[in-house]
Amino acid sequence: MLNPSPIIELNKVCCGYGAREILHNVTFALPAHSLTGIVGPNGGGKTTLLKLLLGLLRPQYGTVRVLGQAPEAARSRIGYVPQHFLFDLRYPVSAGDVVLAGRVERHRFGPYHRRDHAAARAALARVGLDGQAGRSFAELSGGERQRVLVAQALATEPELLLLDEPTANVDARVAQELHALFSRLAETLTVVMVSHNLSVVAAHATHILCVNRTTELHPAEALAQGRLQTALGDDLLFIHHDAACHVIDASQVFAAPHAAGPGTHGAENAQR
């Protein structure tokens, strides 16, 4: 039976760094077993939003609830895959060792237990790398490394999985495969991912969260989609937001200061 309570719930949240406000009046709720793609321009607040959900940043106004708790209290129930993973390829570590590191918070002062090794093997199997624990992490392909990092997050046995640009450094085919994996994972947990790959996100996500200082949440099926052929022959996806969506790329529309007020429908139409 699905949990009727929202997994993530923000109410009138304002947040920033010092006197600089990044997110303003953010209100939305995500249901259990949803796969939400977070999209928006650089500097629009996507990373700040993830920090709020992880409890690394507190709102200056409003409330944030994750899994029914304050984010910092729910952190042990959240799996997280960062955008950048710094790793020395000369370091002799196996895929299984990397996944086991997801359990380190449980054993700061002692060895891993049998249950930890079982959780690591199960996590590798969930990402399609069953039996690959002994392989050198350095020798894996880019897509396989990303799967190992997802497995590391899954080894914590989370209820919520946060992914920051999980397909940024892989090719289009691997990106499709990873997003299909995330769809399968959303059958048993809630997945939220930041992505610039709008075409793939739209094909798999149940919800799209547009972030640009404020937020607008759309069920994926409610968005009208179209495609444009660029001069270079690329197939470009674009999305027509409904009239209620005020999340636009300020760097394009508001190039001249105060040319239009935030949320102006005419400015949004120009951006389309």
PyMOL commands that set and color helices and strands:
alter all, ss='L'
color gray80, all
select helices_A, chain A and resi 46-54+71-77+95-106+114-126+137-139+142-154+172-185+198-204+220-222+250-253+265-271
alter helices_A, ss='H'
color red, helices_A
select strands_A, chain A and resi 8-17+20-30+35-39+61-66+78-81+160-164+190-194+207-211+215-219+224-229+235-240
alter strands_A, ss='S'
color yellow, strands_A
deselect
rebuild
show_as cartoon
